[in-house]
Amino acid sequence: MKIKYTLLKQDDNTKARYGKIETNYGIFETPMFMPVGTKATVKGLSVEEVKDAHAGIILANTYHLWLRPGADLIEKAGGLHKFMNYDGPILTDSGGFQVFSLVKNKKKDITEEGVHFKSHIDGSKLFLTPELSIQIQNKLDSDIAMSFDECPPASASYEYLKNSVLRTIRWAKRGKDVHSNERQSLFGIVQGGAYQDLRKLSATETVKLDFDGYSIGGVANDNESKEDMYKAIDYSVPYLPEDKVRYLMGVGEPIDIIEGVIRGVDIFDCVLPTRIARHGVAFTRYGKINLNNAKFKEDFTPLEDDCDCYTCKSYTKAYIRHLIRNNEMLGARLLSIHNIRFLIRLTEELREAIKENKILEYKAKFIEDYYGKNK
């Protein structure tokens, strides 16, 4: 079946929403943080460890899986769920972000038909169209597929962004026309930079195509300012239907998740928790900490006293620092487990705050702790 979103409660003072998503693999509450499994794995973790972090939906990357091992092989394996042994919902992005990061000459390589670019693996010439992106995702058999959109940088001109928005709308229709997996939901993507009229144009025209959910893109492409990120959300959400999921793409800083929820966003994803883990950095209630620092050499306490993750229940900062300093893989794995659980716990707490109409109080307390006491 296709996913179904139900709004259960809206905060009295903000646009924050508490809801549920019904999927082929169960019902999951929102707001939700989704770990990223780019190449059919959340980097360094087993699916059991991902589940133990209470993850619901996880992500995989269409571009990377298209190149290796190939959509045909994954289809032959029985689809992405069986291939990676994950019996939970999976979202595949369109590959658009990766493709556009590889484009060298936008005027030449981005055409109405699709995008010409070179493989990051061997430099071979590739061509990806809206239709092909959807056909690949149909074969991957994810629960949610994303429309193929253009991902222009925030620094692009108004004229370029407008043309890009119109092209993305045309591409969205082309992709929807070839979408053939009846079990798979298809999301449209809203673009338009930090321009209110372009966000309105993108959102209203995309909604007319009647997708199963909607995402807000263009907020993690080119080091956008937080102000522009929040504008993009504010300018998009009013035109999205209340009975469909709202997804903010590529956002994982705790304060940005909170701000996104307050503005009416339901689900988030980001590679940040595992990326910073590989550099020895952990999220905590009182800000990020770097386990490479000498002050943790004899710190025999967990990363967080009240955290229920496997790492915090089992190991100390001193031990994790020892692993990181000696380039032992277990160090990055343990920090990844904690960081993913931290962001999932954050969204769990946000759900409770929405139920109690206390999300603004929650935000104030979080900022006081995260940016105050440990700085």
Buried (B, 14 or more C-beta within 10 A) or exposed (E): EBBBBEBEBBBEEBBBBBBBBBBBBEEBBBBBBBBBBBBBBBBBBEBEBBBBBBBBBBBBBBBBBBBEBEBEEBBEBEBBBEBBEBEBBBBBBBBBBBBBBBBEEBEEBBEEEBBBBBBEEEEEEBEBBBBBBBBBBBBBBBBBBBBBBBBBBBEBEEEBBBBBBBBBBEBBBBBBEBBEBEEBBBBBBBBBBBBBEBBBBBBBBBBEBEBBBBBBBBBBBBEBEEEBBBBBBBBBBEBBEEEBBBBBBBBBBBBBBBBBBBBBBBBBBBBBBBBBBBEBBBBBBBBBBBBEEEEBEEBEEBBBEEBEBBBBEEBBBBBBBBBBBEEEEBBBBBBBBBBBBBBBBBBBBBBEBBEEBBBBEBBEEBEEBBEEEEE
